[in-house]
Structure formats: C-alpha cells, structure tokens
Amino acid sequence: MGIHKEGYRIIFIAFIFLGVLSPLSGLISMPLWIHYMIWIVLVLTFIWIVRFFRLPRRMLTPDDSLIICPADGKVVAIEEVEEPEFFGDHRIQVSVFMSPNNVHVNWSPVSGVIRYMKYHPGKYLVAWHPKSSTENERTTIVVENSRGIQVLIRQIAGAMARRIVCYAHEGNSIRQGDEFGFIKFGSRVDLFLPVNAKVKVGLGDAVKGKQTIIADIQGMKL
C-alpha cells in the first residue's frame, strides 16, 4: 500500500495546517478536555486524508476476453441506454459509485489503443443522480482492444469531487489494469459496453478496481 502522487500536495498542506492549529488551540483558554477533542479531531482528519489517497498494490494478468472493473465502489446502475457522445447507438451502461472512503484510483478495464478522449466541464450533481452522466464535469475515454471491441469509460465528478485527473491521451496504447486517472472526494465511473457483452455483476454489488470482472466478451463478434 502506498500514497498516490495526487495526494502529496494536499497531505503536505494538511500536515502544515495540523502543525499550526494544534499549538494555537493551546493558547486559547478553554477546558482541557476541549483541547484534547480538538487535537483528536485534527489528527483523525489528517489520517482520513492520508487514507483517501492510498494506492493499493494489485496484481493483474491482462485478459482480452474480460472487462475488468475500473474503480472501487458499488454498482449503482446496469441498463441498456443510448450513448450519444461517441457511439450513437445502444450500449450496456454499468456505473460504479465511489464513496469518499473508497480508493479513488481509476484503472483501464481493457488493453488497447485510446481512440477518443474528451474533457467536459459541467455541474456537480450528486454522483448517483441520473443526469450526472451527461451534465456533471466528466472525462470520456474510449479504448479499442486488439479485436476491435470498443469500451467507453466516463469519469464523473460528484457533489464533493471538484477535480478529475485523467492521464489518457488519444492515440496512446494502454494495458488492462494500467492507471488512467484519479477523481478526488466522491465520484462515479460509467462503463459503456457492447450490448452482447455478458455482465457478471449485479446492482448493489461491492466491486474492486483491477480485480472484479465486470463483463465477459469471450467470443463476442463485432
């Protein structure tokens, strides 16, 4: 377990903030137990911030017949929908909601070439809101595997998440399980799969990025 690079600056600022507030609280006249409570809250807040930016070490053997979960969280949607931004046809949407307690690293669900990447500014509706997929701040990435199967991944900001980080660049190659982004403080990732993909998760399932199998595309034809 390590610390993600996106957390270095925030953790450093939080550490300085803790170091300044702790002695300052001792200069204010108040009962000793209140001083202790303030220090405990400050320390617990710092620990939570460090924990938020944790980077788990997970092993994965790439498999072109499977679509792997891109994020930790809970499955909040599985439905056939129209995907207008890139495909312009029907796809199976699988959405994973990440609470502030989840790991917020995003991993590529398939190996292939990045055919499309676009950032969209937008609103900050709660991540489980039906319109968050089309109205919130978001980044869309499409990866095409060696068999020509395309998977769309959409990073969506939530009510708390105010920064989406995406490392993907159009035209680059990416391996299944490679890190392609990070979303800060509560958010959602949508997957748009071919309609004949065999989904292996159910609504409400707890899933783990780079570990849980989202769908089987073995033998699937274009």
N, C-alpha and C positions, 0 to 999 in steps of 0.2 A: 504494500500500500504506500503510495506516495502522495505528493501535493501537486495539483495541476498548475501549469505555468500561469493560467489566467487568474490564479488566486494570489500570486506573490505580492503584487502591489496592494491589494485590499487587505491581506493579512498583515503586511508591514504597517499600513495606516492604522489598522485596528490595534496592533501592538503598541504603537506610539500613543494612541488615544487612551488605551488602558493604563499606560505608564504615566500619563498626565493626570487623568481623573482620579486614580487611586490615591495619590498623596494629597490632591486638592480636597478630596472629601474629608480627609483627616483634619483640615484646617477649619471646617465648619462645626460649630457647636451643636451636637445632637447626641442622643443616647448611643452608647457603644454598639448595641445590637443593630441599630440602623446602619452604622458604619460597616458592620460585618455583612449585612444584607446587600448593601451597595457593592461591596467588593465581590461577593458571591455572584451577583447578577452580572457584573462586568466580566469576571473570569468565565462564567458559563457562556456568555455571549461570544467571547473570543474563541472558546472551544468549539462552539457551533459553527462559527465562520470557517475555522480551520477544517472542520469535518465536512462542510459543504463542498470544499474544493478538493476532496480526496480523490485520488486516482488509483483505482484498483488494478492489480496485475492479473489479467485474464488471458489464458491461452486459447487459441482457436486455430483449427486446421481448416483452411478455406475449402468450401464445397459448393460447386456451381449448381447443384441440384436443390439447394436450400436458400431460403431468405432468412437471415438472422436478425434478431431484434436490435435496433439501433440505439436503444436507451433503456435505462432502468425506470420502472414505474408500474402503472396499472393500465390495462387495456380498457379504454372508455368508449370505443366505437369500432364496430365491424359492420360495414354496409356497402352495397353497390351504389356508386354515385357517378355523376357526370364530372369529369375532371377537365375544366375548360382551359387552363393556362398552357398546358403543353400537349396533352394527348387529344383533347377534343372529343373524347368518347367515354364509354363507361369503364370504370375500374373498381376494384375492391379496395375500399379505404379501411386501414387498420390504424387506430390512433392510440398512442401511449401518453398518458398524463404523468408528468414528473412533479412530485411534491417537493417543497424545499428540503425535505430530508433525504431525497434520492440523490444518487450520483448523477451529475449533470453533463457528463461527457457524452458525445454522440459518435457512434461508430458506423461505418458503412455496412449495410446489410448484404451487399453482394460485391464481387470483384468485377472490374470492367473499366470502361472509359467514361469520363464525365462529359455527357453530351450537352448539358444545359445547366446553367447556374444563374439565378437572378435574386437580388435582394429587393424586398418590397417594404417601404415604410408603411406604418399603419397605426391602428388603435391598440389599446392594452386591455381588451375584454378578458374576463377570467378564461383560463385556457380550455375549460370544458364547455364553453359557450359554443353552440352550433355554428355561429358566424365567425368564430375566431380564426378558422382555417382560411377565410377569404378576406377578412377585414383587419386582423391584427398585423403588427410588424412580423415579417416572416422572410425566410430564405428558402427557395426551391432549388433542389438539385436532382438531376436525372442521371442515373448510371446505367449504361448498357453493357451487359455481360458478353462473354465470348460467343454465346448462341444467339445474340441479337435481342435478348429479352431486356426490356427497359423497366426500371423501377424508379419511381419518383419519391423523394424524401423531402418533407417540408418541416423545417424548424419554425415553431410558432412561439412568439413571446406571450407571456401571460400578464396578469394584473400586477405581479411583483417583478417579473423578468423585464428588464429595461435594456438588455443588451444581448443580441445574438452574435456569436462569433462563428464564422464559417471559414474553413481553410481550403475548401474545394475550389478548383479553378477549371473552367471549361477547357476540354481537350486533354487534361491530365488523366493518367491512369491511377486507379485506386484498388487496393486489395480488400477483400471482405475482412472486416474487423479493424481496418485502419481508422484512426480517429479523424473525423472530418469537421468537428465543431464542438461548441460548448454554448449552453444557454444559462444565464445567471438568474437564480432565485425563482423557481417555479415556472413551468412551461409545458410544452407539448410537442411531440413529433408525430407527424402523419406519414404513413406509407400508402402509396397508390400502386396496386399490383394488378397484373392481368386478371381478367375475370375467371379464367380457368385455373388459377393458382389454388392449391389445396391448403386452406388456412388451418393452422394447427393450434391456435389459441382461442380462448373464449372471452366473452365480456366479463370484466371484473378480475381477470387473471393477473396476478403479480408476475412481472417479467423482468429479466435481466439482460442488459445490453451485452452483446458479444457472446451470449450463452443460449438464450431462449430461441427456439426455432419458431418463426412467425408463419412460414408457409413452405410447402414443398412444391418445387417446379420441375421435378424429375420427369423427363419425357414429354414436357409441355411443348406444344408446337405453336409457332407464331401465327 
